[in-house]
Amino acid sequence: MLAARDRGAIRALILGLLSLPFGLFAPFAIWTGSRSLGRIRRSGGTLTGEAAALLGLVTGIVSAAFLIFGIAYWWLAS
């Protein structure tokens, strides 16, 4: 039997990729990715998509860091 892919993993990946040019998507990517990873790990192998969820989570974190540092730099430089 094939394992089902968690829909939240794909959503986290899309939000994470969108957060790179548009940083406002970063918190949603982080939240969706962490929830999806939790569901996948608790499923006992019946759900897949861990790589997509993890990539969405990581890109969300990186984007949030760039957004925070960019705002801090802009605020300190002005």
PyMOL Python script that loads the backbone (N, CA, C, O; Angstrom):
from pymol import cmd

cmd.read_pdbstr("""\
ATOM      1  N   MET A   1       0.836  -1.170   0.000  1.00  0.00           N
ATOM      2  CA  MET A   1       0.000   0.000   0.000  1.00  0.00           C
ATOM      3  C   MET A   1       0.888   1.243   0.000  1.00  0.00           C
ATOM      4  O   MET A   1       1.872   1.317   0.736  1.00  0.00           O
ATOM      5  N   LEU A   2       0.531   2.206  -0.824  1.00  0.00           N
ATOM      6  CA  LEU A   2       1.293   3.443  -0.901  1.00  0.00           C
ATOM      7  C   LEU A   2       0.902   4.387   0.223  1.00  0.00           C
ATOM      8  O   LEU A   2      -0.268   4.480   0.596  1.00  0.00           O
ATOM      9  N   ALA A   3       1.879   5.074   0.748  1.00  0.00           N
ATOM     10  CA  ALA A   3       1.612   6.054   1.795  1.00  0.00           C
ATOM     11  C   ALA A   3       1.095   7.335   1.167  1.00  0.00           C
ATOM     12  O   ALA A   3       1.531   7.723   0.083  1.00  0.00           O
ATOM     13  N   ALA A   4       0.187   7.976   1.833  1.00  0.00           N
ATOM     14  CA  ALA A   4      -0.390   9.230   1.339  1.00  0.00           C
ATOM     15  C   ALA A   4       0.536  10.391   1.668  1.00  0.00           C
ATOM     16  O   ALA A   4       1.208  10.404   2.699  1.00  0.00           O
ATOM     17  N   ARG A   5       0.554  11.354   0.777  1.00  0.00           N
ATOM     18  CA  ARG A   5       1.363  12.551   1.010  1.00  0.00           C
ATOM     19  C   ARG A   5       0.551  13.559   1.818  1.00  0.00           C
ATOM     20  O   ARG A   5      -0.617  13.814   1.523  1.00  0.00           O
ATOM     21  N   ASP A   6       1.177  14.120   2.826  1.00  0.00           N
ATOM     22  CA  ASP A   6       0.519  15.124   3.652  1.00  0.00           C
ATOM     23  C   ASP A   6       0.368  16.412   2.842  1.00  0.00           C
ATOM     24  O   ASP A   6       1.348  16.938   2.314  1.00  0.00           O
ATOM     25  N   ARG A   7      -0.861  16.915   2.747  1.00  0.00           N
ATOM     26  CA  ARG A   7      -1.106  18.134   1.969  1.00  0.00           C
ATOM     27  C   ARG A   7      -0.438  19.350   2.586  1.00  0.00           C
ATOM     28  O   ARG A   7      -0.087  20.290   1.874  1.00  0.00           O
ATOM     29  N   GLY A   8      -0.262  19.345   3.878  1.00  0.00           N
ATOM     30  CA  GLY A   8       0.413  20.452   4.542  1.00  0.00           C
ATOM     31  C   GLY A   8       1.874  20.571   4.149  1.00  0.00           C
ATOM     32  O   GLY A   8       2.441  21.663   4.197  1.00  0.00           O
ATOM     33  N   ALA A   9       2.493  19.457   3.760  1.00  0.00           N
ATOM     34  CA  ALA A   9       3.897  19.489   3.351  1.00  0.00           C
ATOM     35  C   ALA A   9       4.052  20.287   2.064  1.00  0.00           C
ATOM     36  O   ALA A   9       4.959  21.110   1.946  1.00  0.00           O
ATOM     37  N   ILE A  10       3.172  20.046   1.103  1.00  0.00           N
ATOM     38  CA  ILE A  10       3.218  20.789  -0.156  1.00  0.00           C
ATOM     39  C   ILE A  10       2.888  22.257   0.097  1.00  0.00           C
ATOM     40  O   ILE A  10       3.512  23.145  -0.485  1.00  0.00           O
ATOM     41  N   ARG A  11       1.918  22.511   0.954  1.00  0.00           N
ATOM     42  CA  ARG A  11       1.555  23.889   1.295  1.00  0.00           C
ATOM     43  C   ARG A  11       2.742  24.607   1.943  1.00  0.00           C
ATOM     44  O   ARG A  11       3.008  25.767   1.630  1.00  0.00           O
ATOM     45  N   ALA A  12       3.452  23.928   2.838  1.00  0.00           N
ATOM     46  CA  ALA A  12       4.623  24.531   3.489  1.00  0.00           C
ATOM     47  C   ALA A  12       5.716  24.829   2.470  1.00  0.00           C
ATOM     48  O   ALA A  12       6.367  25.872   2.541  1.00  0.00           O
ATOM     49  N   LEU A  13       5.916  23.923   1.529  1.00  0.00           N
ATOM     50  CA  LEU A  13       6.931  24.133   0.494  1.00  0.00           C
ATOM     51  C   LEU A  13       6.582  25.345  -0.358  1.00  0.00           C
ATOM     52  O   LEU A  13       7.446  26.177  -0.635  1.00  0.00           O
ATOM     53  N   ILE A  14       5.333  25.450  -0.774  1.00  0.00           N
ATOM     54  CA  ILE A  14       4.908  26.580  -1.603  1.00  0.00           C
ATOM     55  C   ILE A  14       5.039  27.887  -0.822  1.00  0.00           C
ATOM     56  O   ILE A  14       5.547  28.876  -1.349  1.00  0.00           O
ATOM     57  N   LEU A  15       4.589  27.895   0.416  1.00  0.00           N
ATOM     58  CA  LEU A  15       4.706  29.104   1.240  1.00  0.00           C
ATOM     59  C   LEU A  15       6.166  29.461   1.506  1.00  0.00           C
ATOM     60  O   LEU A  15       6.526  30.638   1.527  1.00  0.00           O
ATOM     61  N   GLY A  16       6.994  28.460   1.706  1.00  0.00           N
ATOM     62  CA  GLY A  16       8.416  28.718   1.921  1.00  0.00           C
ATOM     63  C   GLY A  16       9.081  29.321   0.702  1.00  0.00           C
ATOM     64  O   GLY A  16       9.894  30.238   0.821  1.00  0.00           O
ATOM     65  N   LEU A  17       8.738  28.812  -0.469  1.00  0.00           N
ATOM     66  CA  LEU A  17       9.307  29.373  -1.697  1.00  0.00           C
ATOM     67  C   LEU A  17       8.770  30.776  -1.953  1.00  0.00           C
ATOM     68  O   LEU A  17       9.502  31.641  -2.434  1.00  0.00           O
ATOM     69  N   LEU A  18       7.503  31.008  -1.637  1.00  0.00           N
ATOM     70  CA  LEU A  18       6.945  32.353  -1.788  1.00  0.00           C
ATOM     71  C   LEU A  18       7.528  33.335  -0.778  1.00  0.00           C
ATOM     72  O   LEU A  18       7.558  34.540  -1.027  1.00  0.00           O
ATOM     73  N   SER A  19       7.989  32.826   0.353  1.00  0.00           N
ATOM     74  CA  SER A  19       8.536  33.722   1.374  1.00  0.00           C
ATOM     75  C   SER A  19       9.906  34.257   0.993  1.00  0.00           C
ATOM     76  O   SER A  19      10.351  35.253   1.562  1.00  0.00           O
ATOM     77  N   LEU A  20      10.585  33.624   0.045  1.00  0.00           N
ATOM     78  CA  LEU A  20      11.897  34.137  -0.348  1.00  0.00           C
ATOM     79  C   LEU A  20      11.790  35.516  -0.996  1.00  0.00           C
ATOM     80  O   LEU A  20      12.514  36.423  -0.585  1.00  0.00           O
ATOM     81  N   PRO A  21      10.914  35.720  -1.999  1.00  0.00           N
ATOM     82  CA  PRO A  21      10.772  37.092  -2.509  1.00  0.00           C
ATOM     83  C   PRO A  21       9.811  37.948  -1.686  1.00  0.00           C
ATOM     84  O   PRO A  21       9.941  39.172  -1.655  1.00  0.00           O
ATOM     85  N   PHE A  22       8.861  37.319  -1.030  1.00  0.00           N
ATOM     86  CA  PHE A  22       7.852  38.041  -0.246  1.00  0.00           C
ATOM     87  C   PHE A  22       7.924  37.550   1.196  1.00  0.00           C
ATOM     88  O   PHE A  22       7.296  36.550   1.546  1.00  0.00           O
ATOM     89  N   GLY A  23       8.679  38.242   2.021  1.00  0.00           N
ATOM     90  CA  GLY A  23       8.976  37.787   3.373  1.00  0.00           C
ATOM     91  C   GLY A  23       7.781  37.638   4.293  1.00  0.00           C
ATOM     92  O   GLY A  23       7.876  36.980   5.329  1.00  0.00           O
ATOM     93  N   LEU A  24       6.655  38.239   3.931  1.00  0.00           N
ATOM     94  CA  LEU A  24       5.487  38.148   4.804  1.00  0.00           C
ATOM     95  C   LEU A  24       4.887  36.748   4.857  1.00  0.00           C
ATOM     96  O   LEU A  24       4.084  36.451   5.742  1.00  0.00           O
ATOM     97  N   PHE A  25       5.265  35.892   3.924  1.00  0.00           N
ATOM     98  CA  PHE A  25       4.787  34.511   3.944  1.00  0.00           C
ATOM     99  C   PHE A  25       5.591  33.630   4.903  1.00  0.00           C
ATOM    100  O   PHE A  25       5.197  32.494   5.168  1.00  0.00           O
ATOM    101  N   ALA A  26       6.700  34.133   5.423  1.00  0.00           N
ATOM    102  CA  ALA A  26       7.605  33.335   6.259  1.00  0.00           C
ATOM    103  C   ALA A  26       6.941  32.754   7.502  1.00  0.00           C
ATOM    104  O   ALA A  26       7.123  31.565   7.762  1.00  0.00           O
ATOM    105  N   PRO A  27       6.182  33.520   8.286  1.00  0.00           N
ATOM    106  CA  PRO A  27       5.568  32.903   9.470  1.00  0.00           C
ATOM    107  C   PRO A  27       4.588  31.782   9.120  1.00  0.00           C
ATOM    108  O   PRO A  27       4.477  30.795   9.846  1.00  0.00           O
ATOM    109  N   PHE A  28       3.886  31.942   8.012  1.00  0.00           N
ATOM    110  CA  PHE A  28       2.943  30.904   7.595  1.00  0.00           C
ATOM    111  C   PHE A  28       3.675  29.643   7.141  1.00  0.00           C
ATOM    112  O   PHE A  28       3.211  28.530   7.390  1.00  0.00           O
ATOM    113  N   ALA A  29       4.822  29.817   6.474  1.00  0.00           N
ATOM    114  CA  ALA A  29       5.624  28.668   6.057  1.00  0.00           C
ATOM    115  C   ALA A  29       6.181  27.929   7.270  1.00  0.00           C
ATOM    116  O   ALA A  29       6.194  26.699   7.298  1.00  0.00           O
ATOM    117  N   ILE A  30       6.638  28.673   8.262  1.00  0.00           N
ATOM    118  CA  ILE A  30       7.186  28.061   9.476  1.00  0.00           C
ATOM    119  C   ILE A  30       6.093  27.293  10.208  1.00  0.00           C
ATOM    120  O   ILE A  30       6.293  26.145  10.606  1.00  0.00           O
ATOM    121  N   TRP A  31       4.951  27.921  10.383  1.00  0.00           N
ATOM    122  CA  TRP A  31       3.843  27.291  11.104  1.00  0.00           C
ATOM    123  C   TRP A  31       3.337  26.041  10.375  1.00  0.00           C
ATOM    124  O   TRP A  31       3.148  24.991  10.989  1.00  0.00           O
ATOM    125  N   THR A  32       3.121  26.164   9.069  1.00  0.00           N
ATOM    126  CA  THR A  32       2.612  25.027   8.294  1.00  0.00           C
ATOM    127  C   THR A  32       3.633  23.899   8.232  1.00  0.00           C
ATOM    128  O   THR A  32       3.273  22.727   8.348  1.00  0.00           O
ATOM    129  N   GLY A  33       4.905  24.243   8.051  1.00  0.00           N
ATOM    130  CA  GLY A  33       5.947  23.218   7.983  1.00  0.00           C
ATOM    131  C   GLY A  33       6.113  22.456   9.283  1.00  0.00           C
ATOM    132  O   GLY A  33       6.269  21.235   9.274  1.00  0.00           O
ATOM    133  N   SER A  34       6.080  23.169  10.404  1.00  0.00           N
ATOM    134  CA  SER A  34       6.256  22.473  11.687  1.00  0.00           C
ATOM    135  C   SER A  34       5.046  21.591  12.005  1.00  0.00           C
ATOM    136  O   SER A  34       5.205  20.489  12.530  1.00  0.00           O
ATOM    137  N   ARG A  35       3.849  22.064  11.692  1.00  0.00           N
ATOM    138  CA  ARG A  35       2.657  21.230  11.925  1.00  0.00           C
ATOM    139  C   ARG A  35       2.667  19.992  11.038  1.00  0.00           C
ATOM    140  O   ARG A  35       2.326  18.896  11.483  1.00  0.00           O
ATOM    141  N   SER A  36       3.057  20.175   9.790  1.00  0.00           N
ATOM    142  CA  SER A  36       3.101  19.050   8.860  1.00  0.00           C
ATOM    143  C   SER A  36       4.152  18.024   9.289  1.00  0.00           C
ATOM    144  O   SER A  36       3.897  16.820   9.248  1.00  0.00           O
ATOM    145  N   LEU A  37       5.323  18.493   9.698  1.00  0.00           N
ATOM    146  CA  LEU A  37       6.353  17.559  10.179  1.00  0.00           C
ATOM    147  C   LEU A  37       5.859  16.774  11.385  1.00  0.00           C
ATOM    148  O   LEU A  37       6.121  15.577  11.495  1.00  0.00           O
ATOM    149  N   GLY A  38       5.164  17.422  12.271  1.00  0.00           N
ATOM    150  CA  GLY A  38       4.607  16.725  13.435  1.00  0.00           C
ATOM    151  C   GLY A  38       3.610  15.652  13.031  1.00  0.00           C
ATOM    152  O   GLY A  38       3.648  14.537  13.552  1.00  0.00           O
ATOM    153  N   ARG A  39       2.715  15.984  12.101  1.00  0.00           N
ATOM    154  CA  ARG A  39       1.733  14.991  11.637  1.00  0.00           C
ATOM    155  C   ARG A  39       2.413  13.817  10.950  1.00  0.00           C
ATOM    156  O   ARG A  39       2.028  12.666  11.157  1.00  0.00           O
ATOM    157  N   ILE A  40       3.425  14.103  10.131  1.00  0.00           N
ATOM    158  CA  ILE A  40       4.124  13.037   9.407  1.00  0.00           C
ATOM    159  C   ILE A  40       4.857  12.120  10.382  1.00  0.00           C
ATOM    160  O   ILE A  40       4.819  10.899  10.236  1.00  0.00           O
ATOM    161  N   ARG A  41       5.510  12.696  11.356  1.00  0.00           N
ATOM    162  CA  ARG A  41       6.274  11.872  12.321  1.00  0.00           C
ATOM    163  C   ARG A  41       5.368  11.070  13.240  1.00  0.00           C
ATOM    164  O   ARG A  41       5.734   9.974  13.665  1.00  0.00           O
ATOM    165  N   ARG A  42       4.187  11.602  13.554  1.00  0.00           N
ATOM    166  CA  ARG A  42       3.239  10.865  14.399  1.00  0.00           C
ATOM    167  C   ARG A  42       2.455   9.809  13.625  1.00  0.00           C
ATOM    168  O   ARG A  42       1.828   8.941  14.233  1.00  0.00           O
ATOM    169  N   SER A  43       2.480   9.869  12.294  1.00  0.00           N
ATOM    170  CA  SER A  43       1.651   8.972  11.487  1.00  0.00           C
ATOM    171  C   SER A  43       2.179   7.541  11.449  1.00  0.00           C
ATOM    172  O   SER A  43       1.447   6.627  11.068  1.00  0.00           O
ATOM    173  N   GLY A  44       3.403   7.336  11.826  1.00  0.00           N
ATOM    174  CA  GLY A  44       3.948   5.986  11.818  1.00  0.00           C
ATOM    175  C   GLY A  44       4.191   5.436  10.427  1.00  0.00           C
ATOM    176  O   GLY A  44       4.091   4.228  10.214  1.00  0.00           O
ATOM    177  N   GLY A  45       4.506   6.295   9.485  1.00  0.00           N
ATOM    178  CA  GLY A  45       4.813   5.848   8.134  1.00  0.00           C
ATOM    179  C   GLY A  45       3.650   5.880   7.161  1.00  0.00           C
ATOM    180  O   GLY A  45       3.823   5.538   5.992  1.00  0.00           O
ATOM    181  N   THR A  46       2.465   6.281   7.614  1.00  0.00           N
ATOM    182  CA  THR A  46       1.326   6.323   6.700  1.00  0.00           C
ATOM    183  C   THR A  46       1.272   7.625   5.905  1.00  0.00           C
ATOM    184  O   THR A  46       0.564   7.702   4.901  1.00  0.00           O
ATOM    185  N   LEU A  47       2.010   8.649   6.337  1.00  0.00           N
ATOM    186  CA  LEU A  47       2.077   9.909   5.601  1.00  0.00           C
ATOM    187  C   LEU A  47       3.510  10.151   5.149  1.00  0.00           C
ATOM    188  O   LEU A  47       4.460   9.835   5.865  1.00  0.00           O
ATOM    189  N   THR A  48       3.656  10.716   3.950  1.00  0.00           N
ATOM    190  CA  THR A  48       4.972  11.078   3.434  1.00  0.00           C
ATOM    191  C   THR A  48       5.012  12.582   3.200  1.00  0.00           C
ATOM    192  O   THR A  48       4.027  13.284   3.428  1.00  0.00           O
ATOM    193  N   GLY A  49       6.157  13.064   2.744  1.00  0.00           N
ATOM    194  CA  GLY A  49       6.317  14.472   2.443  1.00  0.00           C
ATOM    195  C   GLY A  49       7.206  15.189   3.426  1.00  0.00           C
ATOM    196  O   GLY A  49       7.170  16.415   3.525  1.00  0.00           O
ATOM    197  N   GLU A  50       8.007  14.433   4.156  1.00  0.00           N
ATOM    198  CA  GLU A  50       8.860  15.038   5.175  1.00  0.00           C
ATOM    199  C   GLU A  50       9.868  16.002   4.560  1.00  0.00           C
ATOM    200  O   GLU A  50      10.150  17.049   5.142  1.00  0.00           O
ATOM    201  N   ALA A  51      10.416  15.665   3.389  1.00  0.00           N
ATOM    202  CA  ALA A  51      11.404  16.545   2.748  1.00  0.00           C
ATOM    203  C   ALA A  51      10.772  17.870   2.338  1.00  0.00           C
ATOM    204  O   ALA A  51      11.371  18.928   2.529  1.00  0.00           O
ATOM    205  N   ALA A  52       9.582  17.820   1.783  1.00  0.00           N
ATOM    206  CA  ALA A  52       8.902  19.052   1.362  1.00  0.00           C
ATOM    207  C   ALA A  52       8.560  19.913   2.567  1.00  0.00           C
ATOM    208  O   ALA A  52       8.736  21.131   2.527  1.00  0.00           O
ATOM    209  N   ALA A  53       8.075  19.300   3.633  1.00  0.00           N
ATOM    210  CA  ALA A  53       7.738  20.056   4.841  1.00  0.00           C
ATOM    211  C   ALA A  53       8.981  20.671   5.464  1.00  0.00           C
ATOM    212  O   ALA A  53       8.951  21.818   5.910  1.00  0.00           O
ATOM    213  N   LEU A  54      10.067  19.921   5.498  1.00  0.00           N
ATOM    214  CA  LEU A  54      11.310  20.423   6.076  1.00  0.00           C
ATOM    215  C   LEU A  54      11.883  21.558   5.234  1.00  0.00           C
ATOM    216  O   LEU A  54      12.375  22.547   5.777  1.00  0.00           O
ATOM    217  N   LEU A  55      11.823  21.420   3.916  1.00  0.00           N
ATOM    218  CA  LEU A  55      12.322  22.485   3.049  1.00  0.00           C
ATOM    219  C   LEU A  55      11.481  23.752   3.192  1.00  0.00           C
ATOM    220  O   LEU A  55      12.020  24.858   3.197  1.00  0.00           O
ATOM    221  N   GLY A  56      10.171  23.593   3.308  1.00  0.00           N
ATOM    222  CA  GLY A  56       9.316  24.748   3.543  1.00  0.00           C
ATOM    223  C   GLY A  56       9.617  25.420   4.868  1.00  0.00           C
ATOM    224  O   GLY A  56       9.639  26.647   4.957  1.00  0.00           O
ATOM    225  N   LEU A  57       9.848  24.623   5.895  1.00  0.00           N
ATOM    226  CA  LEU A  57      10.191  25.155   7.218  1.00  0.00           C
ATOM    227  C   LEU A  57      11.519  25.907   7.177  1.00  0.00           C
ATOM    228  O   LEU A  57      11.628  27.011   7.711  1.00  0.00           O
ATOM    229  N   VAL A  58      12.521  25.313   6.548  1.00  0.00           N
ATOM    230  CA  VAL A  58      13.852  25.935   6.490  1.00  0.00           C
ATOM    231  C   VAL A  58      13.817  27.224   5.675  1.00  0.00           C
ATOM    232  O   VAL A  58      14.388  28.231   6.094  1.00  0.00           O
ATOM    233  N   THR A  59      13.157  27.207   4.516  1.00  0.00           N
ATOM    234  CA  THR A  59      13.099  28.437   3.720  1.00  0.00           C
ATOM    235  C   THR A  59      12.312  29.523   4.450  1.00  0.00           C
ATOM    236  O   THR A  59      12.630  30.706   4.327  1.00  0.00           O
ATOM    237  N   GLY A  60      11.300  29.136   5.200  1.00  0.00           N
ATOM    238  CA  GLY A  60      10.566  30.114   5.998  1.00  0.00           C
ATOM    239  C   GLY A  60      11.433  30.736   7.078  1.00  0.00           C
ATOM    240  O   GLY A  60      11.368  31.943   7.308  1.00  0.00           O
ATOM    241  N   ILE A  61      12.245  29.923   7.742  1.00  0.00           N
ATOM    242  CA  ILE A  61      13.137  30.428   8.788  1.00  0.00           C
ATOM    243  C   ILE A  61      14.192  31.349   8.188  1.00  0.00           C
ATOM    244  O   ILE A  61      14.476  32.414   8.736  1.00  0.00           O
ATOM    245  N   VAL A  62      14.774  30.938   7.059  1.00  0.00           N
ATOM    246  CA  VAL A  62      15.794  31.772   6.402  1.00  0.00           C
ATOM    247  C   VAL A  62      15.186  33.097   5.959  1.00  0.00           C
ATOM    248  O   VAL A  62      15.787  34.154   6.149  1.00  0.00           O
ATOM    249  N   SER A  63      14.017  33.043   5.379  1.00  0.00           N
ATOM    250  CA  SER A  63      13.349  34.260   4.921  1.00  0.00           C
ATOM    251  C   SER A  63      12.985  35.175   6.082  1.00  0.00           C
ATOM    252  O   SER A  63      13.124  36.393   5.980  1.00  0.00           O
ATOM    253  N   ALA A  64      12.523  34.599   7.181  1.00  0.00           N
ATOM    254  CA  ALA A  64      12.194  35.404   8.363  1.00  0.00           C
ATOM    255  C   ALA A  64      13.454  36.070   8.917  1.00  0.00           C
ATOM    256  O   ALA A  64      13.410  37.227   9.337  1.00  0.00           O
ATOM    257  N   ALA A  65      14.574  35.347   8.922  1.00  0.00           N
ATOM    258  CA  ALA A  65      15.828  35.930   9.408  1.00  0.00           C
ATOM    259  C   ALA A  65      16.251  37.098   8.523  1.00  0.00           C
ATOM    260  O   ALA A  65      16.640  38.150   9.031  1.00  0.00           O
ATOM    261  N   PHE A  66      16.178  36.923   7.204  1.00  0.00           N
ATOM    262  CA  PHE A  66      16.522  38.015   6.294  1.00  0.00           C
ATOM    263  C   PHE A  66      15.582  39.203   6.482  1.00  0.00           C
ATOM    264  O   PHE A  66      16.016  40.354   6.432  1.00  0.00           O
ATOM    265  N   LEU A  67      14.319  38.933   6.693  1.00  0.00           N
ATOM    266  CA  LEU A  67      13.347  40.004   6.897  1.00  0.00           C
ATOM    267  C   LEU A  67      13.648  40.771   8.176  1.00  0.00           C
ATOM    268  O   LEU A  67      13.620  42.002   8.179  1.00  0.00           O
ATOM    269  N   ILE A  68      13.932  40.067   9.254  1.00  0.00           N
ATOM    270  CA  ILE A  68      14.231  40.714  10.534  1.00  0.00           C
ATOM    271  C   ILE A  68      15.525  41.523  10.448  1.00  0.00           C
ATOM    272  O   ILE A  68      15.573  42.668  10.899  1.00  0.00           O
ATOM    273  N   PHE A  69      16.575  40.929   9.871  1.00  0.00           N
ATOM    274  CA  PHE A  69      17.835  41.652   9.742  1.00  0.00           C
ATOM    275  C   PHE A  69      17.710  42.833   8.790  1.00  0.00           C
ATOM    276  O   PHE A  69      18.330  43.873   9.013  1.00  0.00           O
ATOM    277  N   GLY A  70      16.924  42.689   7.740  1.00  0.00           N
ATOM    278  CA  GLY A  70      16.711  43.795   6.808  1.00  0.00           C
ATOM    279  C   GLY A  70      15.979  44.950   7.452  1.00  0.00           C
ATOM    280  O   GLY A  70      16.337  46.109   7.243  1.00  0.00           O
ATOM    281  N   ILE A  71      14.967  44.650   8.225  1.00  0.00           N
ATOM    282  CA  ILE A  71      14.232  45.703   8.926  1.00  0.00           C
ATOM    283  C   ILE A  71      15.128  46.365   9.969  1.00  0.00           C
ATOM    284  O   ILE A  71      15.110  47.588  10.109  1.00  0.00           O
ATOM    285  N   ALA A  72      15.909  45.578  10.698  1.00  0.00           N
ATOM    286  CA  ALA A  72      16.827  46.150  11.704  1.00  0.00           C
ATOM    287  C   ALA A  72      17.873  47.031  11.044  1.00  0.00           C
ATOM    288  O   ALA A  72      18.192  48.105  11.553  1.00  0.00           O
ATOM    289  N   TYR A  73      18.407  46.589   9.920  1.00  0.00           N
ATOM    290  CA  TYR A  73      19.411  47.391   9.215  1.00  0.00           C
ATOM    291  C   TYR A  73      18.797  48.687   8.704  1.00  0.00           C
ATOM    292  O   TYR A  73      19.397  49.755   8.827  1.00  0.00           O
ATOM    293  N   TRP A  74      17.612  48.593   8.137  1.00  0.00           N
ATOM    294  CA  TRP A  74      16.920  49.784   7.629  1.00  0.00           C
ATOM    295  C   TRP A  74      16.627  50.761   8.762  1.00  0.00           C
ATOM    296  O   TRP A  74      16.777  51.971   8.597  1.00  0.00           O
ATOM    297  N   TRP A  75      16.212  50.240   9.902  1.00  0.00           N
ATOM    298  CA  TRP A  75      15.878  51.090  11.038  1.00  0.00           C
ATOM    299  C   TRP A  75      17.137  51.755  11.613  1.00  0.00           C
ATOM    300  O   TRP A  75      17.114  52.936  11.961  1.00  0.00           O
ATOM    301  N   LEU A  76      18.237  50.992  11.711  1.00  0.00           N
ATOM    302  CA  LEU A  76      19.474  51.546  12.262  1.00  0.00           C
ATOM    303  C   LEU A  76      20.166  52.493  11.294  1.00  0.00           C
ATOM    304  O   LEU A  76      20.830  53.438  11.722  1.00  0.00           O
ATOM    305  N   ALA A  77      20.020  52.254   9.997  1.00  0.00           N
ATOM    306  CA  ALA A  77      20.693  53.090   9.015  1.00  0.00           C
ATOM    307  C   ALA A  77      19.978  54.414   8.778  1.00  0.00           C
ATOM    308  O   ALA A  77      20.583  55.365   8.283  1.00  0.00           O
ATOM    309  N   SER A  78      18.715  54.483   9.122  1.00  0.00           N
ATOM    310  CA  SER A  78      17.998  55.745   8.864  1.00  0.00           C
ATOM    311  C   SER A  78      17.997  56.685  10.036  1.00  0.00           C
ATOM    312  O   SER A  78      17.432  57.776   9.953  1.00  0.00           O
TER     313      SER A  78
END
""", "prot")
cmd.dss("prot")
cmd.show_as("cartoon", "prot")
cmd.util.cbc("prot")
cmd.orient("prot")
